[in-house]
Amino acid sequence: MNRSKALKCIVEQANNDDLVFPTNVAASLKIQQVLDDPDCSADTVTKLILNEPLLAARVVAIANSAAYSRGTDITNVKAAVNRLGFRTLRAVVVSIVVRQLAGTSKNKDIQRMANELWEHTAQVAALSQVIARRITRLDPDTAMFAGIVHEVGNFYLLSRAEEFPSLLEPEAPPAVTSELPEFEDTVVDLDTTEAIIGRAVIKNLHLPAAVVEAVEAMWFGLRAMPPETLGDTILLANELAHRHSPFDFTSEIDAELYASEIDFVVGDGTLNSILEESEEEVASLTSALLV
């Protein structure tokens, strides 16, 4: 089966709400559901997190990152939960779900692409948090959340790559469109495909409407300069990230050149000066998400 037919098959499953998720995603989704319960207590969440070693390590690491540190190191999950709060915890749990989508394959090519995609995702999430706090003046935790989920469609494709090996074949995307037509037998529009699959995955993650709207802006490349909205925020972060998505067919040299030319005045400074001041925060939060 060639790549176009494989994509058509997966999009048809997405349109029929029949996506196939790895079994290890279920436990993380359960924790997310608990966090959504208004009667949930910190003790309950702490117990669930302690049953998931990867999640426990990431929660403590993020609590100790420069973006959230209060000058004293956190040494246990309960203290990390209290420091971060439930909104940030939701983002951390979703980061685990997104990473788990393609993290179990033994295929070296899939592993490599999944690692590259997650490194890109973590950097975009960290940049989004700083841009929201320092430039667009939006909620930084929501921006980090949006950055974490902006590649859900591609993570899902990687989770199906063993079943459909042709998905790993490179294919340059055609022009971006803001429409989401039903999938046809003709040309495969990679951006439209990602949007259709991404929407189906997002539906299963029960993401907030504001985050869904921002990610859709990310898919279709609509952004203002200077940035104003949450969608603008993650788009700018995506363009500034040094680690590029393996599904981004722009040459790395061109992407780095474009990113280096992005600058604008905001408040009493410029984008580049703000990013230089926030370099430690971005690096610290990126590392914590990669734990």
Secondary structure, DSSP 4 states (H G I P E B T S, - for coil): --HHHHHHHHHHHHHTT-----TTHHHHHHHHHHHT-TT--HHHHHHHHHT-HHHHHHHHHHHTSTTT--SS---SHHHHHHHHHHHHHHHHHHHHHHHHTTSS---HHHHHHHHHHHHHHHHHHHHHHHHIIIII---HHHHHHHHHHTTHHHHHHHHTTTT-GGGGS--------S--PPP-SS---HHHHHHHHHHHHHHHHT--HHHHHHHHHHHHT---SS--SHHHHHHHHHHH-SSPPTT--S-HHHHHHHHHH---EETTEEHHHHHHHTHHHHHHHHHHHT-
